Amino acid sequence: TNTIKEGAMFTIEFSPEHGVRLNYDEVGDLPYIKEEGFDRAILRAWLGDNPISLEMKKDLLGQH
């Protein structure tokens, strides 16, 4: 198993043509995922009604 280290950076790239791709600084670009609804699921994880972290959601939306 891989362990995500504290301070690790992820980026999310959206391309209408290709789908969603994640980049993890330890691994690099992961393949595009063009499953319908995947982009919305990713956004909901951080910005939805029940985010992974309410503090992170506030940070992302500049609500601090």
A tleap script that builds the chain and sets N, CA, C and O, in Angstrom:
source leaprc.protein.ff14SB
mol = sequence {
  NTHR ASN THR ILE LYS GLU GLY ALA MET PHE
  THR ILE GLU PHE SER PRO GLU HIE GLY VAL
  ARG LEU ASN TYR ASP GLU VAL GLY ASP LEU
  PRO TYR ILE LYS GLU GLU GLY PHE ASP ARG
  ALA ILE LEU ARG ALA TRP LEU GLY ASP ASN
  PRO ILE SER LEU GLU MET LYS LYS ASP LEU
  LEU GLY GLN CHIE
}
set mol.1.N position { 0.834 -1.191 0.000 }
set mol.1.CA position { 0.000 0.000 0.000 }
set mol.1.C position { 0.875 1.249 0.000 }
set mol.1.O position { 1.996 1.246 0.509 }
set mol.2.N position { 0.346 2.290 -0.570 }
set mol.2.CA position { 1.036 3.579 -0.580 }
set mol.2.C position { 0.488 4.444 0.541 }
set mol.2.O position { -0.716 4.443 0.799 }
set mol.3.N position { 1.342 5.161 1.191 }
set mol.3.CA position { 0.942 6.085 2.242 }
set mol.3.C position { 1.120 7.497 1.719 }
set mol.3.O position { 2.159 7.836 1.154 }
set mol.4.N position { 0.104 8.310 1.913 }
set mol.4.CA position { 0.191 9.708 1.502 }
set mol.4.C position { 0.847 10.476 2.637 }
set mol.4.O position { 0.386 10.435 3.778 }
set mol.5.N position { 1.909 11.164 2.318 }
set mol.5.CA position { 2.679 11.885 3.326 }
set mol.5.C position { 2.064 13.248 3.616 }
set mol.5.O position { 1.470 13.878 2.740 }
set mol.6.N position { 2.218 13.688 4.854 }
set mol.6.CA position { 1.748 15.014 5.225 }
set mol.6.C position { 2.421 16.053 4.335 }
set mol.6.O position { 3.627 15.993 4.099 }
set mol.7.N position { 1.635 17.002 3.846 }
set mol.7.CA position { 2.157 18.040 2.972 }
set mol.7.C position { 2.155 17.661 1.500 }
set mol.7.O position { 2.564 18.457 0.655 }
set mol.8.N position { 1.694 16.441 1.181 }
set mol.8.CA position { 1.643 16.007 -0.217 }
set mol.8.C position { 0.714 16.928 -1.001 }
set mol.8.O position { -0.273 17.433 -0.467 }
set mol.9.N position { 1.040 17.139 -2.268 }
set mol.9.CA position { 0.241 18.007 -3.131 }
set mol.9.C position { -0.482 17.184 -4.188 }
set mol.9.O position { 0.097 16.305 -4.826 }
set mol.10.N position { -1.759 17.492 -4.353 }
set mol.10.CA position { -2.570 16.902 -5.406 }
set mol.10.C position { -3.084 18.038 -6.270 }
set mol.10.O position { -3.381 19.120 -5.763 }
set mol.11.N position { -3.188 17.807 -7.551 }
set mol.11.CA position { -3.891 18.742 -8.420 }
set mol.11.C position { -4.938 17.951 -9.179 }
set mol.11.O position { -4.776 16.758 -9.438 }
set mol.12.N position { -6.006 18.634 -9.528 }
set mol.12.CA position { -7.085 18.033 -10.298 }
set mol.12.C position { -7.193 18.828 -11.586 }
set mol.12.O position { -7.357 20.048 -11.560 }
set mol.13.N position { -7.101 18.147 -12.694 }
set mol.13.CA position { -7.178 18.795 -14.010 }
set mol.13.C position { -8.437 18.306 -14.711 }
set mol.13.O position { -8.690 17.103 -14.772 }
set mol.14.N position { -9.227 19.237 -15.241 }
set mol.14.CA position { -10.424 18.869 -15.987 }
set mol.14.C position { -10.264 19.288 -17.433 }
set mol.14.O position { -9.906 20.428 -17.727 }
set mol.15.N position { -10.532 18.361 -18.328 }
set mol.15.CA position { -10.520 18.622 -19.759 }
set mol.15.C position { -11.838 18.115 -20.329 }
set mol.15.O position { -12.132 16.925 -20.210 }
set mol.16.N position { -12.648 18.989 -20.951 }
set mol.16.CA position { -13.898 18.523 -21.535 }
set mol.16.C position { -13.686 17.372 -22.519 }
set mol.16.O position { -14.533 16.488 -22.654 }
set mol.17.N position { -12.560 17.398 -23.191 }
set mol.17.CA position { -12.265 16.370 -24.194 }
set mol.17.C position { -11.808 15.054 -23.566 }
set mol.17.O position { -12.181 13.978 -24.033 }
set mol.18.N position { -10.993 15.143 -22.501 }
set mol.18.CA position { -10.364 13.945 -21.945 }
set mol.18.C position { -10.940 13.463 -20.623 }
set mol.18.O position { -10.819 12.281 -20.304 }
set mol.19.N position { -11.560 14.339 -19.848 }
set mol.19.CA position { -12.093 13.967 -18.543 }
set mol.19.C position { -11.289 14.589 -17.416 }
set mol.19.O position { -10.767 15.696 -17.550 }
set mol.20.N position { -11.193 13.875 -16.312 }
set mol.20.CA position { -10.514 14.364 -15.112 }
set mol.20.C position { -9.224 13.580 -14.911 }
set mol.20.O position { -9.177 12.363 -15.088 }
set mol.21.N position { -8.180 14.312 -14.537 }
set mol.21.CA position { -6.898 13.659 -14.248 }
set mol.21.C position { -6.375 14.218 -12.931 }
set mol.21.O position { -6.419 15.424 -12.691 }
set mol.22.N position { -5.886 13.331 -12.094 }
set mol.22.CA position { -5.270 13.726 -10.836 }
set mol.22.C position { -3.763 13.686 -10.994 }
set mol.22.O position { -3.226 12.880 -11.755 }
set mol.23.N position { -3.096 14.552 -10.277 }
set mol.23.CA position { -1.642 14.528 -10.215 }
set mol.23.C position { -1.264 14.513 -8.749 }
set mol.23.O position { -1.715 15.349 -7.966 }
set mol.24.N position { -0.436 13.557 -8.393 }
set mol.24.CA position { 0.069 13.438 -7.029 }
set mol.24.C position { 1.564 13.615 -7.120 }
set mol.24.O position { 2.224 12.923 -7.896 }
set mol.25.N position { 2.113 14.534 -6.337 }
set mol.25.CA position { 3.520 14.902 -6.501 }
set mol.25.C position { 4.486 13.731 -6.365 }
set mol.25.O position { 5.593 13.793 -6.899 }
set mol.26.N position { 4.104 12.672 -5.670 }
set mol.26.CA position { 4.986 11.510 -5.522 }
set mol.26.C position { 4.941 10.599 -6.755 }
set mol.26.O position { 5.875 9.836 -7.002 }
set mol.27.N position { 3.856 10.683 -7.520 }
set mol.27.CA position { 3.627 9.745 -8.623 }
set mol.27.C position { 3.650 10.430 -9.983 }
set mol.27.O position { 4.116 9.851 -10.964 }
set mol.28.N position { 3.150 11.659 -10.046 }
set mol.28.CA position { 3.012 12.356 -11.319 }
set mol.28.C position { 1.584 12.253 -11.819 }
set mol.28.O position { 0.672 11.933 -11.057 }
set mol.29.N position { 1.394 12.522 -13.090 }
set mol.29.CA position { 0.056 12.507 -13.678 }
set mol.29.C position { -0.493 11.093 -13.730 }
set mol.29.O position { 0.169 10.167 -14.197 }
set mol.30.N position { -1.713 10.944 -13.242 }
set mol.30.CA position { -2.429 9.683 -13.365 }
set mol.30.C position { -3.252 9.742 -14.647 }
set mol.30.O position { -3.460 10.831 -15.183 }
set mol.31.N position { -3.722 8.618 -15.150 }
set mol.31.CA position { -4.493 8.637 -16.402 }
set mol.31.C position { -5.801 9.426 -16.258 }
set mol.31.O position { -6.361 9.540 -15.168 }
set mol.32.N position { -6.264 9.961 -17.381 }
set mol.32.CA position { -7.563 10.636 -17.399 }
set mol.32.C position { -8.661 9.625 -17.106 }
set mol.32.O position { -8.581 8.462 -17.502 }
set mol.33.N position { -9.695 10.097 -16.398 }
set mol.33.CA position { -10.883 9.291 -16.134 }
set mol.33.C position { -12.044 10.031 -16.768 }
set mol.33.O position { -12.327 11.175 -16.413 }
set mol.34.N position { -12.716 9.383 -17.706 }
set mol.34.CA position { -13.819 10.035 -18.408 }
set mol.34.C position { -15.136 9.318 -18.112 }
set mol.34.O position { -15.944 9.090 -19.011 }
set mol.35.N position { -15.340 8.970 -16.858 }
set mol.35.CA position { -16.598 8.378 -16.419 }
set mol.35.C position { -17.596 9.500 -16.169 }
set mol.35.O position { -17.258 10.503 -15.540 }
set mol.36.N position { -18.804 9.342 -16.650 }
set mol.36.CA position { -19.819 10.365 -16.424 }
set mol.36.C position { -20.055 10.527 -14.924 }
set mol.36.O position { -20.260 9.542 -14.214 }
set mol.37.N position { -20.027 11.745 -14.452 }
set mol.37.CA position { -20.278 12.043 -13.052 }
set mol.37.C position { -19.048 12.020 -12.164 }
set mol.37.O position { -19.118 12.455 -11.014 }
set mol.38.N position { -17.911 11.521 -12.667 }
set mol.38.CA position { -16.707 11.457 -11.835 }
set mol.38.C position { -16.247 12.851 -11.430 }
set mol.38.O position { -15.837 13.066 -10.289 }
set mol.39.N position { -16.314 13.801 -12.365 }
set mol.39.CA position { -15.893 15.167 -12.050 }
set mol.39.C position { -16.735 15.754 -10.921 }
set mol.39.O position { -16.207 16.409 -10.022 }
set mol.40.N position { -18.039 15.520 -10.969 }
set mol.40.CA position { -18.915 16.034 -9.912 }
set mol.40.C position { -18.645 15.342 -8.580 }
set mol.40.O position { -18.697 15.974 -7.525 }
set mol.41.N position { -18.359 14.050 -8.630 }
set mol.41.CA position { -18.054 13.315 -7.397 }
set mol.41.C position { -16.791 13.859 -6.737 }
set mol.41.O position { -16.736 14.000 -5.515 }
set mol.42.N position { -15.779 14.164 -7.547 }
set mol.42.CA position { -14.537 14.727 -7.008 }
set mol.42.C position { -14.823 16.072 -6.337 }
set mol.42.O position { -14.359 16.322 -5.225 }
set mol.43.N position { -15.578 16.930 -7.005 }
set mol.43.CA position { -15.882 18.241 -6.426 }
set mol.43.C position { -16.720 18.124 -5.159 }
set mol.43.O position { -16.497 18.855 -4.194 }
set mol.44.N position { -17.687 17.205 -5.161 }
set mol.44.CA position { -18.520 17.021 -3.969 }
set mol.44.C position { -17.701 16.596 -2.758 }
set mol.44.O position { -18.023 16.964 -1.629 }
set mol.45.N position { -16.645 15.824 -2.988 }
set mol.45.CA position { -15.818 15.354 -1.868 }
set mol.45.C position { -15.249 16.527 -1.075 }
set mol.45.O position { -15.076 16.422 0.139 }
set mol.46.N position { -14.958 17.636 -1.741 }
set mol.46.CA position { -14.372 18.795 -1.065 }
set mol.46.C position { -15.347 19.946 -0.893 }
set mol.46.O position { -15.248 20.702 0.073 }
set mol.47.N position { -16.289 20.088 -1.820 }
set mol.47.CA position { -17.153 21.266 -1.803 }
set mol.47.C position { -18.626 20.950 -1.598 }
set mol.47.O position { -19.448 21.866 -1.555 }
set mol.48.N position { -18.974 19.694 -1.472 }
set mol.48.CA position { -20.371 19.297 -1.336 }
set mol.48.C position { -20.937 19.553 0.054 }
set mol.48.O position { -20.282 20.156 0.904 }
set mol.49.N position { -22.167 19.083 0.272 }
set mol.49.CA position { -22.849 19.277 1.548 }
set mol.49.C position { -22.162 18.555 2.704 }
set mol.49.O position { -22.224 19.019 3.842 }
set mol.50.N position { -21.515 17.437 2.432 }
set mol.50.CA position { -20.813 16.659 3.458 }
set mol.50.C position { -19.363 16.451 3.031 }
set mol.50.O position { -18.974 15.333 2.694 }
set mol.51.N position { -18.558 17.518 3.041 }
set mol.51.CA position { -17.181 17.414 2.542 }
set mol.51.C position { -16.299 16.557 3.452 }
set mol.51.O position { -16.625 16.326 4.616 }
set mol.52.N position { -15.195 16.101 2.906 }
set mol.52.CA position { -14.209 15.349 3.677 }
set mol.52.C position { -13.780 16.158 4.892 }
set mol.52.O position { -13.615 15.608 5.981 }
set mol.53.N position { -13.599 17.456 4.710 }
set mol.53.CA position { -13.182 18.352 5.793 }
set mol.53.C position { -13.885 19.691 5.614 }
set mol.53.O position { -13.720 20.357 4.591 }
set mol.54.N position { -14.662 20.076 6.608 }
set mol.54.CA position { -15.340 21.368 6.541 }
set mol.54.C position { -14.329 22.513 6.543 }
set mol.54.O position { -14.532 23.525 5.872 }
set mol.55.N position { -13.239 22.352 7.298 }
set mol.55.CA position { -12.196 23.384 7.321 }
set mol.55.C position { -11.561 23.557 5.938 }
set mol.55.O position { -11.320 24.682 5.499 }
set mol.56.N position { -11.294 22.441 5.256 }
set mol.56.CA position { -10.708 22.532 3.918 }
set mol.56.C position { -11.688 23.190 2.956 }
set mol.56.O position { -11.286 23.998 2.119 }
set mol.57.N position { -12.964 22.854 3.067 }
set mol.57.CA position { -13.968 23.473 2.204 }
set mol.57.C position { -13.963 24.988 2.401 }
set mol.57.O position { -13.988 25.747 1.432 }
set mol.58.N position { -13.931 25.423 3.663 }
set mol.58.CA position { -13.902 26.859 3.942 }
set mol.58.C position { -12.643 27.504 3.366 }
set mol.58.O position { -12.699 28.605 2.817 }
set mol.59.N position { -11.507 26.816 3.493 }
set mol.59.CA position { -10.253 27.337 2.928 }
set mol.59.C position { -10.348 27.468 1.413 }
set mol.59.O position { -9.953 28.488 0.848 }
set mol.60.N position { -10.874 26.432 0.756 }
set mol.60.CA position { -10.977 26.450 -0.704 }
set mol.60.C position { -11.901 27.560 -1.191 }
set mol.60.O position { -11.685 28.136 -2.257 }
set mol.61.N position { -12.929 27.855 -0.406 }
set mol.61.CA position { -13.886 28.891 -0.787 }
set mol.61.C position { -13.527 30.263 -0.227 }
set mol.61.O position { -14.267 31.228 -0.420 }
set mol.62.N position { -12.388 30.351 0.470 }
set mol.62.CA position { -11.953 31.627 1.027 }
set mol.62.C position { -12.866 32.143 2.117 }
set mol.62.O position { -13.070 33.351 2.234 }
set mol.63.N position { -13.421 31.245 2.917 }
set mol.63.CA position { -14.384 31.637 3.949 }
set mol.63.C position { -13.768 31.714 5.339 }
set mol.63.O position { -14.482 31.578 6.333 }
set mol.64.N position { -12.485 31.926 5.430 }
set mol.64.CA position { -11.836 32.081 6.746 }
set mol.64.C position { -11.491 33.515 6.985 }
set mol.64.O position { -10.940 33.852 8.032 }
savepdb mol mol.pdb
quit
